[in-house]
Each structure stands twice: as structure tokens, then as C-alpha cells.
Amino acid sequence: MTDGFIERCSAIVGPTNVLVDEHDTAPYLTDWRGRFTGRARAVVRPASTAEVAAVVRLCAELRVPIVPQGGRTGLVLGSVPDAAGDAVVLSLRRLNRIRTVDTFNRTMTVEAGCILQDIQRAAVDHGMLFPLSLAAEGSCTIGGNLSTNAGGTGVLRYGNTRELCLGLEVVTAQGEVWDALRGLRKDNTGYDLRDLYVGAEGTLGVITAAVLKLFPQPKAAITALVALATPRDALALLKLVEGECGPTLTGYELMSDVSLRLVASHFPDLPKPFPERYPQYALLELSSHESEAHGVALLERAIERALEDGLAQDAVVATSIAQSRALWAIREHIPLAQAAAGKNIKHDISVPISRIADFIETTDAQLEADYPGVQVVCFGHLGDGNLHYNVAPPEGIRHDDFLAEQGPINRIVHDSVAAHGGSISAEHGIGALKRDELPRYKSPVELQLMRAIKAALDPLGIMNPGKIL
């Protein structure tokens, strides 16, 4: 390169934070699932918002594409560069300071590179709760969570990451800094610019910091695992528990028997809560702000009703923190068990809660008709309508051969999602992986509005090009 880009970047962030050697850049170029490796002219690691802004201004001047990157735990190729090799990866991992904690305003101001688990712990240290929780919380960053509007296990009670964010600091595609770290719950002064950047996957600008909502720390969390006959029973149980327990219900996960058998096969040391197998299971969590006894009484009363009404086949209520963690470990090991079993075709979808049972029945039947013996690993956040609907090959079929059917299988699943009024991406985003699917499931008007926003905020098209649009 003769444009002096590397030298000028080095002057901004320091030579040791501009990586160009193949050995140094390799960890930043491959997606989390290890299925795609891109190329980049450099990996740049700024340590402040001012450095991010200076790098973006330089990239705008030289028309260098920018791929913002956090913990690189995404599943849709949103944070890795393409194969062209002309982009710069902008790693935000060094922007990792917790700037302020305001317990009276119940807010925390953090930089984009903060690890989610560190934010959770900082909240606990101040006697508060930051409720966003997901499997990758030990390595994902809050900037990535915001850029994909991540969900997780607490959406039923607390909402997606969008609902947990009050303000942003953003470096625009022109290298200017928009500082809206105000921490206000009411600010009706025009367009909500925050919501343009949350969920935009770095295609409009670079989130460098955020004001997050904090909540009072509950006095107790009570967990139960309930055995069920069908997903339809799981919906009925959800309605019953919500009626009995109200807003104390913070998590409600559905897991199929196929999912639990997979976990038992690859992680035999994890507990097996029931002596018998059941077709479906619901994992429930209540958060009590009164006492543990109050929460246990609420949950046990709801489960007793479910057993009496024939909705539930069996149930286990955790009586200690260790037992609760063990039950959640079963849920959290489903993706790990799938990875250990081999490659599969993943879907992160959402449908209206009332139509989940119909979706599962219809889609399972269509896949079985077209691919006899196919294994569907269905689990996820039933309480907010989000399922991870993953398809593994029938016994005896090579995984690589089965992946060749990804296009037709995606079409079956995504068409069924659309027919049931849902979305082909619930919490993982679009990235490059699902980009070409959007025109089939978004209206021309919606796509044109999205393109207009992109053109207005990133007229040079340098922000994470090829992602979403």
C-alpha cells in the first residue's frame, strides 16, 4: 500500500496496536464458529473514543472500509471482514473502562469493549443488577451486545439490550463524536438516534460507550425444571405461571428431549433431573424482592396447579444455588453439545408466543417429510417468542454433506417463520450470513427506508460494508 495508511494509523494508536503480520491478525479474522476466515489490510486497536474518531476520519479520507469488532462471538459473520482484504478491523477491546456507576440514577456508564460479565460483576459490587445474561457473557462485549441488540435469558422481565440502554456515545462514519451519555429515562426532543445505532451491527457508526440501566438486586432467584408433553403445554404453563407469579417470572426456557439427550451424551457429569424422559421441558426462574420463601411459595403453588391440571408431567424445584446453577447448566450446554456432535444448520427465529406450538409442529413435519430422520434441536426463550431451531443430519449422513442442504432447509424454516408472522433473526442479527435472505422477508418499502438511512449516515459506504444490506 502506498497511501501511508499503516504509518498514519500507527501515529494515532501506536505501532504496537496496528497489527499487519498474518500471525497477529489471524485471531481477528475468523468467525466464532470457525466456518469463515476473511482478510484485512490491518487490525487497529484504539484505546479511547478520540483514537477511534481519528482512525475513522483517516479511513473516510482514504475510503478504507471499517469492520468494528468486539468479542467476536456473533454467529452471522457480522464482525469479521470479507475475503477482499481491503478493510481494516477496528477492535474495540481496549475501550474497556467502566466510567461511572450512579446508584441513585440506577445507571452505569461503560465503554464498548467492556466484557458483559465484568459489567454484571461491577453492578453486584454496587448492590445492583445488570440483567443482560447470555451464554457468551464471559467473552462478548457490550458494544457487540448493543450493535446486535442481544437478547439472552432475561428478556421476558427486562427486555433486549435496547431496553437496557439509556444513552450512547457514537463515532459517526465521518469521524465525529456524538455524545448522548445522558442517562435519561425521558427525553422527547426529536428523533431517537440511539435506536438507529442499537441493532445496526456497526453499519452506521461505531458505538464507543453507553449508559446502561441498573436494577435493584433481587433477594432470591428460584429455579425449577418442569417436564411436559408438548410445546402447547409449555405455552399453557407459561400463561398459568405468569398469572400466579406476575412480574417475578424473569426467565422461561423451552428445551426438547432431543436437546437434553444431546447434553447427556456429551456432558454425562451434568445432572439428570428426572428418572424418566419427557418430550419437552420448561426451565423457569423467579426473582423475588421479598424473600426466598416468598418466591418458592409462589412457584410451588403454580407448579402444583400445573400438575393437578395435567399440564405438567413432573417437576423439580432447586433448593440451593448449586442446584439452580446445575439446572441452568443443562440449558447452557445445549449449544456446546451441538458443537461437540458436529455441524448443524442453525436458526435464530422469533414468532408470536401464541403461535410457537403451531410453528414447531408445522416445521418439524415439513422437515421430516423432506429429510426423513432429520434431528431438530429446538430450544430457547419461549417467554419472549425466540427459539433456536437447529437442524442436524439424520443418522448415517455426513455433516459436511448435510450442510450442502443449508439453502433448502433455510427456506423451509424461514418460510414457515414468515407464515407464522415471525422474524428470521431474533437476537443474532443479520450480518453477512442472512443478508441475502432479507429481500424475501422484508417489504420493498422497508428495505428502501433502511437503505435511505444507510446512505444518509454512511454516504461513503465504509461502515461494515456487506452486512445487513
C-alpha positions as CSV (number, residue, x, y, z in Angstrom):
1,M,0.0,0.0,0.0
2,T,1.3,3.4,-0.9
3,D,-1.3,5.7,0.8
4,G,0.6,5.7,4.1
5,F,-2.4,4.2,6.0
6,I,-0.4,2.0,8.2
7,E,2.0,4.7,9.2
8,R,-0.7,7.2,9.9
9,C,-2.7,4.7,11.9
10,S,0.4,3.9,13.9
11,A,0.8,7.6,14.7
12,I,-2.8,7.6,16.2
13,V,-2.8,4.4,18.2
14,G,0.8,3.4,18.5
15,P,2.7,1.0,16.3
16,T,2.1,-2.0,18.6
17,N,-1.7,-1.5,18.1
18,V,-1.7,-1.7,14.3
19,L,-1.4,-5.4,13.5
20,V,-0.4,-6.4,10.0
21,D,1.5,-9.7,10.4
22,E,-0.6,-12.7,9.5
23,H,0.2,-14.4,12.8
24,D,-1.0,-11.4,14.7
25,T,-4.2,-10.7,12.7
26,A,-5.4,-14.3,12.4
27,P,-7.4,-14.3,15.7
28,Y,-9.5,-11.4,14.5
29,L,-10.4,-12.7,11.0
30,T,-12.2,-16.0,11.7
31,D,-15.8,-16.2,12.8
32,W,-16.7,-17.8,16.2
33,R,-18.0,-21.0,14.6
34,G,-14.7,-21.4,12.6
35,R,-16.5,-21.6,9.2
36,F,-15.3,-18.4,7.6
37,T,-11.9,-16.6,7.5
38,G,-11.7,-13.2,6.0
39,R,-8.8,-10.9,5.1
40,A,-7.9,-7.4,6.3
41,R,-5.2,-4.8,5.5
42,A,-4.7,-4.3,9.3
43,V,-6.2,-4.7,12.7
44,V,-6.3,-1.4,14.6
45,R,-6.8,-1.3,18.4
46,P,-7.6,2.2,19.7
47,A,-7.8,2.8,23.4
48,S,-10.1,5.8,23.5
49,T,-13.0,7.4,21.8
50,A,-10.7,10.1,20.4
51,E,-8.5,7.5,18.9
52,V,-11.5,5.8,17.3
53,A,-12.6,9.1,15.8
54,A,-9.2,9.8,14.4
55,V,-9.0,6.3,12.8
56,V,-12.4,6.7,11.3
57,R,-11.6,10.1,9.9
58,L,-8.5,8.6,8.3
59,C,-10.5,5.7,6.8
60,A,-13.1,8.2,5.5
61,E,-10.3,10.2,3.9
62,L,-8.7,7.2,2.2
63,R,-12.0,5.3,1.6
64,V,-10.9,2.4,3.7
65,P,-13.8,0.1,4.8
66,I,-14.1,-0.4,8.5
67,V,-15.3,-3.6,10.3
68,P,-16.0,-2.8,14.0
69,Q,-15.3,-5.7,16.3
70,G,-15.9,-6.6,19.9
71,G,-15.7,-10.1,21.4
72,R,-16.2,-11.8,18.1
73,T,-18.9,-14.1,19.5
74,G,-21.5,-13.3,16.9
75,L,-23.0,-16.1,14.7
76,V,-23.9,-14.3,11.5
77,L,-20.5,-13.1,10.1
78,G,-21.2,-9.5,11.3
79,S,-17.9,-8.8,12.9
80,V,-15.3,-10.3,10.5
81,P,-14.1,-8.8,7.2
82,D,-14.8,-10.3,3.8
83,A,-12.2,-12.0,1.6
84,A,-11.3,-8.9,-0.4
85,G,-8.6,-7.8,2.1
86,D,-9.1,-4.1,1.8
87,A,-10.9,-3.5,5.1
88,V,-9.5,-2.6,8.5
89,V,-10.7,-4.4,11.5
90,L,-11.4,-1.9,14.3
91,S,-11.1,-3.9,17.5
92,L,-12.7,-2.1,20.5
93,R,-11.4,-4.4,23.2
94,R,-9.1,-1.8,24.6
95,L,-12.0,0.5,25.3
96,N,-12.8,-1.4,28.5
97,R,-13.3,1.1,31.3
98,I,-16.4,1.4,33.5
99,R,-16.5,5.1,33.6
100,T,-19.2,5.7,36.3
101,V,-21.8,4.0,38.4
102,D,-24.7,6.1,39.7
103,T,-26.7,4.0,42.1
104,F,-29.3,6.8,42.7
105,N,-30.0,7.1,39.0
106,R,-29.6,3.4,38.7
107,T,-27.2,3.7,35.7
108,M,-23.7,2.6,34.7
109,T,-21.6,4.2,32.0
110,V,-19.3,1.8,30.3
111,E,-17.1,1.7,27.2
112,A,-17.9,-0.6,24.3
113,G,-15.1,-3.1,24.9
114,C,-16.2,-4.0,28.4
115,I,-16.9,-7.7,28.8
116,L,-20.5,-8.3,29.7
117,Q,-19.6,-10.5,32.8
118,D,-17.4,-7.6,34.1
119,I,-20.4,-5.3,33.9
120,Q,-22.6,-7.8,35.7
121,R,-20.0,-8.1,38.5
122,A,-19.5,-4.3,38.8
123,A,-23.3,-3.9,39.2
124,V,-23.2,-6.6,42.0
125,D,-20.3,-4.8,43.7
126,H,-22.6,-1.7,44.0
127,G,-25.6,-3.7,45.2
128,M,-27.3,-3.6,41.9
129,L,-28.2,-5.8,39.0
130,F,-27.5,-5.6,35.3
131,P,-29.8,-8.3,33.9
132,L,-28.4,-9.0,30.4
133,S,-27.3,-12.6,30.5
134,L,-26.3,-15.0,27.7
135,A,-24.0,-17.9,27.1
136,A,-21.1,-15.9,25.8
137,E,-21.1,-13.3,28.7
138,G,-17.6,-14.3,29.7
139,S,-16.2,-13.1,26.3
140,C,-18.7,-10.9,24.5
141,T,-18.5,-7.1,24.8
142,I,-21.3,-4.6,25.5
143,G,-20.6,-2.8,22.2
144,G,-21.3,-6.0,20.3
145,N,-24.4,-6.7,22.5
146,L,-25.7,-3.2,21.6
147,S,-24.8,-3.5,18.0
148,T,-26.8,-6.7,17.6
149,N,-29.5,-5.8,20.2
150,A,-28.7,-9.1,22.0
151,G,-31.4,-10.9,24.0
152,G,-30.5,-13.6,26.4
153,T,-32.4,-15.3,29.2
154,G,-33.8,-12.2,30.9
155,V,-35.8,-10.6,28.1
156,L,-39.1,-11.7,29.5
157,R,-38.6,-9.5,32.5
158,Y,-36.1,-6.9,31.5
159,G,-36.2,-6.6,27.7
160,N,-33.5,-6.8,25.0
161,T,-30.2,-4.8,25.2
162,R,-32.1,-1.9,23.5
163,E,-34.4,-1.6,26.5
164,L,-31.4,-1.7,28.9
165,C,-29.6,1.3,27.2
166,L,-30.4,4.9,28.1
167,G,-27.7,6.7,26.1
168,L,-24.8,6.2,23.7
169,E,-21.6,7.7,22.6
170,V,-21.0,7.0,18.9
171,V,-18.3,7.9,16.4
172,T,-20.1,8.6,13.2
173,A,-19.0,7.5,9.7
174,Q,-17.4,10.9,9.3
175,G,-15.3,10.5,12.4
176,E,-17.3,13.0,14.5
177,V,-18.3,12.1,18.1
178,W,-22.0,12.1,19.1
179,D,-22.1,12.2,22.9
180,A,-25.6,11.3,24.2
181,L,-24.5,9.7,27.5
182,R,-27.3,11.5,29.4
183,G,-28.8,8.6,31.4
184,L,-32.3,10.0,31.0
185,R,-35.4,7.8,31.1
186,K,-37.5,10.6,29.4
187,D,-36.0,12.7,26.6
188,N,-38.6,13.6,24.0
189,T,-36.5,16.1,21.9
190,G,-36.8,14.7,18.4
191,Y,-35.7,11.6,16.6
192,D,-34.5,8.7,18.8
193,L,-31.0,8.5,17.3
194,R,-30.0,5.9,19.9
195,D,-32.3,3.4,18.3
196,L,-30.7,3.8,14.9
197,Y,-27.3,2.6,16.2
198,V,-28.6,-0.1,18.5
199,G,-29.0,-3.2,16.3
200,A,-27.3,-1.7,13.3
201,E,-24.3,-4.1,13.5
202,G,-21.8,-1.3,13.0
203,T,-23.1,-0.3,9.6
204,L,-24.0,3.3,10.6
205,G,-21.3,4.2,13.0
206,V,-19.2,2.9,15.9
207,I,-20.6,2.7,19.4
208,T,-17.8,3.6,21.9
209,A,-19.7,3.9,25.2
210,A,-23.2,3.5,26.7
211,V,-25.3,4.4,29.7
212,L,-26.9,1.2,30.9
213,K,-29.9,0.7,33.2
214,L,-29.3,-1.0,36.6
215,F,-32.0,-2.6,38.8
216,P,-32.3,-3.5,42.5
217,Q,-30.6,-6.8,43.3
218,P,-33.3,-9.4,44.0
219,K,-33.2,-11.1,47.3
220,A,-33.5,-14.5,45.8
221,A,-33.7,-16.3,42.5
222,I,-35.7,-19.6,42.4
223,T,-35.3,-22.1,39.6
224,A,-37.5,-25.0,38.5
225,L,-37.5,-27.6,35.7
226,V,-40.9,-28.8,34.6
227,A,-41.4,-31.9,32.4
228,L,-44.1,-31.5,29.7
229,A,-45.8,-33.5,26.9
230,T,-45.9,-30.8,24.1
231,P,-44.9,-27.2,23.3
232,R,-48.6,-26.4,23.5
233,D,-48.5,-27.4,27.2
234,A,-45.5,-25.2,27.6
235,L,-47.5,-22.2,26.4
236,A,-50.3,-23.1,28.8
237,L,-47.9,-23.4,31.6
238,L,-46.4,-20.0,30.8
239,K,-49.8,-18.4,31.0
240,L,-50.5,-20.1,34.3
241,V,-47.2,-19.1,35.9
242,E,-47.5,-15.5,34.7
243,G,-50.9,-15.4,36.2
244,E,-49.7,-16.8,39.5
245,C,-46.4,-15.1,39.8
246,G,-46.7,-11.9,37.8
247,P,-43.5,-9.9,37.1
248,T,-41.4,-12.1,39.4
249,L,-41.1,-14.5,36.4
250,T,-37.8,-13.5,34.8
251,G,-36.9,-16.5,32.6
252,Y,-38.9,-19.1,30.8
253,E,-36.9,-21.5,28.5
254,L,-38.1,-24.4,26.4
255,M,-36.0,-27.4,25.8
256,S,-36.8,-30.5,23.7
257,D,-36.0,-34.0,24.8
258,V,-33.6,-34.2,21.8
259,S,-31.7,-31.2,23.3
260,L,-31.4,-32.8,26.7
261,R,-30.3,-36.2,25.3
262,L,-27.6,-34.4,23.3
263,V,-26.3,-32.8,26.5
264,A,-26.4,-36.0,28.4
265,S,-24.5,-37.8,25.7
266,H,-21.6,-35.2,25.6
267,F,-21.6,-34.0,29.2
268,P,-22.5,-37.1,31.2
269,D,-21.4,-35.4,34.5
270,L,-24.3,-32.9,34.3
271,P,-27.3,-33.8,36.4
272,K,-30.3,-35.8,35.0
273,P,-33.2,-34.3,36.9
274,F,-35.8,-36.9,36.1
275,P,-35.6,-40.7,36.1
276,E,-37.8,-40.8,33.0
277,R,-37.6,-39.0,29.7
278,Y,-40.3,-36.5,28.6
279,P,-40.9,-34.9,25.2
280,Q,-40.4,-31.3,26.4
281,Y,-39.1,-29.3,29.3
282,A,-39.6,-25.8,30.6
283,L,-36.9,-24.1,32.7
284,L,-38.4,-21.3,34.9
285,E,-36.8,-18.7,37.1
286,L,-38.4,-16.3,39.5
287,S,-36.7,-13.3,41.1
288,S,-38.2,-12.4,44.5
289,H,-37.7,-9.0,46.0
290,E,-39.3,-10.1,49.3
291,S,-37.7,-13.3,50.3
292,E,-36.6,-16.7,49.1
293,A,-39.5,-18.3,50.9
294,H,-42.0,-16.0,49.2
295,G,-40.6,-16.9,45.8
296,V,-40.5,-20.6,46.5
297,A,-44.1,-20.5,47.7
298,L,-45.3,-18.6,44.5
299,L,-43.5,-21.1,42.2
300,E,-44.6,-24.2,44.1
301,R,-48.2,-23.1,44.1
302,A,-48.1,-22.5,40.3
303,I,-46.4,-25.9,39.7
304,E,-48.9,-27.7,41.9
305,R,-51.7,-26.3,39.8
306,A,-50.0,-27.3,36.6
307,L,-49.6,-30.9,37.9
308,E,-53.2,-31.0,39.1
309,D,-54.4,-29.7,35.7
310,G,-52.3,-32.2,33.8
311,L,-50.2,-29.6,32.1
312,A,-47.0,-30.8,33.9
313,Q,-45.8,-34.4,34.0
314,D,-43.2,-33.8,36.7
315,A,-41.2,-31.0,38.2
316,V,-38.0,-30.2,40.2
317,V,-37.6,-27.0,42.2
318,A,-34.0,-26.1,43.1
319,T,-33.4,-25.8,46.8
320,S,-30.0,-24.3,46.7
321,I,-27.8,-22.0,44.5
322,A,-25.8,-25.0,43.4
323,Q,-28.9,-26.9,42.2
324,S,-30.1,-23.8,40.4
325,R,-26.8,-23.4,38.6
326,A,-26.9,-27.1,37.7
327,L,-30.3,-26.7,36.1
328,W,-29.2,-23.7,34.1
329,A,-26.0,-25.6,33.1
330,I,-28.1,-28.1,31.3
331,R,-29.7,-25.3,29.2
332,E,-26.4,-23.5,28.6
333,H,-24.6,-26.7,27.5
334,I,-27.1,-27.4,24.6
335,P,-25.0,-25.3,22.1
336,L,-21.8,-26.8,23.3
337,A,-23.3,-30.3,23.0
338,Q,-24.3,-29.5,19.4
339,A,-20.8,-28.3,18.6
340,A,-19.4,-31.5,20.0
341,A,-21.8,-33.6,18.0
342,G,-20.8,-32.0,14.7
343,K,-22.0,-29.3,12.3
344,N,-25.7,-28.3,12.1
345,I,-27.8,-25.7,10.4
346,K,-28.7,-23.0,12.9
347,H,-31.8,-20.8,13.0
348,D,-32.4,-17.9,15.5
349,I,-36.1,-17.1,14.9
350,S,-39.0,-15.5,16.7
351,V,-42.7,-15.9,16.2
352,P,-45.6,-14.5,18.3
353,I,-45.7,-16.5,21.5
354,S,-49.2,-17.7,20.8
355,R,-48.1,-19.3,17.5
356,I,-44.9,-21.1,18.7
357,A,-46.6,-24.5,19.1
358,D,-48.1,-24.3,15.6
359,F,-44.7,-23.3,14.2
360,I,-42.9,-26.2,15.8
361,E,-45.5,-28.8,14.7
362,T,-45.7,-27.5,11.1
363,T,-41.9,-27.0,10.6
364,D,-41.0,-30.3,12.2
365,A,-43.4,-32.1,9.9
366,Q,-42.2,-30.4,6.8
367,L,-38.5,-31.1,7.6
368,E,-39.3,-34.8,8.3
369,A,-41.2,-35.1,5.1
370,D,-38.3,-33.7,3.0
371,Y,-35.4,-35.1,5.1
372,P,-36.6,-38.3,6.9
373,G,-34.8,-38.9,10.2
374,V,-33.6,-35.3,10.5
375,Q,-32.8,-34.3,14.1
376,V,-34.3,-31.0,15.2
377,V,-32.7,-29.4,18.3
378,C,-35.3,-26.9,19.4
379,F,-34.7,-24.8,22.5
380,G,-34.8,-21.2,23.6
381,H,-36.5,-18.3,25.2
382,L,-40.2,-19.3,24.9
383,G,-41.2,-16.5,27.2
384,D,-40.4,-13.9,24.6
385,G,-41.1,-15.9,21.4
386,N,-37.4,-16.6,20.5
387,L,-36.4,-20.2,19.5
388,H,-33.1,-21.6,18.5
389,Y,-34.3,-24.1,15.9
390,N,-31.3,-26.0,14.8
391,V,-31.3,-28.9,12.3
392,A,-28.8,-31.8,12.4
393,P,-28.4,-34.6,9.9
394,P,-30.1,-38.0,10.1
395,E,-28.1,-40.8,11.4
396,G,-25.5,-42.0,8.9
397,I,-25.4,-38.8,6.9
398,R,-22.0,-36.9,6.9
399,H,-22.3,-33.5,8.4
400,D,-20.5,-31.8,5.5
401,D,-22.8,-33.4,3.0
402,F,-25.8,-32.3,5.1
403,L,-24.5,-28.7,5.1
404,A,-24.9,-28.7,1.3
405,E,-28.7,-28.7,2.0
406,Q,-28.5,-25.4,4.1
407,G,-30.2,-23.3,1.4
408,P,-33.3,-25.6,1.0
409,I,-33.5,-26.1,4.8
410,N,-33.3,-22.4,5.5
411,R,-36.1,-21.9,3.0
412,I,-38.3,-24.4,4.8
413,V,-37.7,-22.9,8.2
414,H,-37.7,-19.2,7.2
415,D,-40.8,-19.5,5.0
416,S,-42.6,-21.2,8.0
417,V,-41.4,-18.4,10.2
418,A,-42.9,-15.8,7.8
419,A,-46.1,-17.8,7.5
420,H,-46.5,-17.6,11.3
421,G,-45.8,-13.9,11.4
422,G,-42.3,-14.1,12.7
423,S,-38.7,-12.9,12.1
424,I,-35.8,-14.8,10.7
425,S,-33.4,-13.2,13.2
426,A,-34.5,-12.7,16.8
427,E,-31.2,-11.9,18.7
428,H,-28.2,-12.8,16.5
429,G,-28.6,-10.1,13.8
430,I,-28.3,-10.3,10.0
431,G,-24.6,-9.8,9.3
432,A,-23.4,-11.2,6.0
433,L,-24.9,-14.7,6.7
434,K,-28.6,-13.7,6.4
435,R,-28.2,-10.6,4.2
436,D,-29.4,-12.2,1.0
437,E,-32.5,-13.6,2.8
438,L,-33.8,-10.2,3.7
439,P,-35.4,-9.3,0.3
440,R,-37.6,-12.3,0.6
441,Y,-38.9,-11.4,4.0
442,K,-38.8,-7.6,4.1
443,S,-41.1,-5.4,2.1
444,P,-39.6,-3.2,-0.6
445,V,-40.7,-0.1,1.4
446,E,-39.0,-1.4,4.5
447,L,-35.7,-2.1,2.6
448,Q,-35.8,1.3,0.9
449,L,-36.2,3.0,4.2
450,M,-33.2,1.1,5.6
451,R,-31.1,2.0,2.5
452,A,-32.1,5.6,2.9
453,I,-30.8,5.6,6.5
454,K,-27.6,3.9,5.5
455,A,-27.0,6.4,2.6
456,A,-27.7,9.4,4.9
457,L,-25.4,8.3,7.8
458,D,-22.7,6.5,5.8
459,P,-22.7,8.1,2.4
460,L,-19.2,6.6,1.5
461,G,-20.4,3.1,2.4
462,I,-17.3,2.4,4.5
463,M,-19.0,1.2,7.7
464,N,-19.1,-2.6,7.9
465,P,-19.9,-2.9,4.2
466,G,-21.8,-6.0,3.0
467,K,-23.5,-6.5,6.3
468,I,-27.3,-6.3,6.6
469,L,-27.7,-4.6,3.2
